[in-house]
């Protein structure tokens, strides 16, 4: 009978130790998660670092300041930009006076040879699109900027621009939108 009482007291002590260990682990897990959430900037699952006081964005239609390119290039780019911000932030589009403001122009649509062959012909051609962007953050003027972005895609010399333009332009525009988004909303 004494032996059984000792086993019970040992089990009781083991349960108390296990409870203390569990509580310590839960407390440390809670403190770690609070520490991680309380960082220098505000992060979200989409990778943005936008302040919670930013609620709206105004994106003006981009204009064409170069020759060449599809007739709907500026409209396509502007719509891609608007869609990307709507999909990846909680910002609401506003026609004017948004907390964030984006405007700009397409300043280059260039086709250049990039790799020569033995017969002095281009083995590859490069389509480059350049965009000037003005970004204004009305809540933090330090974040505002004017910047040029460019991106390109190469294609074989055997193909004409007309043959590849429909597939290359969307890829270039997608990358330009991502670069602008990263500089304005994610600030990587």
HELIX and SHEET records of a PDB file:
HELIX    1   1 UNK A    2  UNK A   37  1                                  36    
HELIX    2   2 UNK A   73  UNK A   88  1                                  16    
HELIX    3   3 UNK A  141  UNK A  143  5                                   3    
HELIX    4   4 UNK A  161  UNK A  181  1                                  21    
HELIX    5   5 UNK A  182  UNK A  186  3                                   5    
SHEET    1   A 4 UNK A  63  UNK A  64  0                                        
SHEET    2   A 4 UNK A 100  UNK A 116  1                                        
SHEET    3   A 4 UNK A  56  UNK A  59  1                                        
SHEET    4   A 4 UNK A  92  UNK A  93  1                                        
SHEET    1   B 4 UNK A  63  UNK A  64  0                                        
SHEET    2   B 4 UNK A 100  UNK A 116  1                                        
SHEET    3   B 4 UNK A 122  UNK A 137 -1                                        
SHEET    4   B 4 UNK A 145  UNK A 156 -1                                        
END                                                                             
